[in-house]
Amino acid sequence: MLKFLSRVRIEFNALDPRTASCMEFLAQCNAPKAKESNPACQIQVKRRTDDHPPQITVTFVNGVEEVYDATSTPAQTIRTMILDKGQFLETEQMFREAGEAWPVFIPEEELRQHVPGTKPRKAEEKKQ
């Protein structure tokens, strides 16, 4: 997960009962496997004393920053969103390095073409 990130900032009030997601996410970030995937990723923890809701801010290696509300989003969901975005960034980088246009647009007629070795869809299945 950390291999896609340059910085992680976790903010929470230790007395706030809504900090479970922040604590779990911090534990995931501090896991040896995660740290080995990107030792350069900065992990910052800000312990707050106000009523600000717990939040996790991540900066991807391309500079894009995303803020997650840790009161309503489980740590596993945040991790999954980071991995999905990271794989998207890897795919984009591969296309750009190969000199291909990004994003890739597939013409509508190609999407509707029959693929050899597959069954054509029935008319009633297409309507659903």
URURHU-V787106 format. One line per field, one symbol per residue. ss: DSSP state (@ for helix, = for strand, . for the rest). Layout:
ss: ???
This chain:
ss: .@@@========.......@@@@@@@@@@@.@@@@@@....======.......======....=====.....@@@@@@@@@@@@@@@@@@@@@@@..........@@@@...........@@@@@.
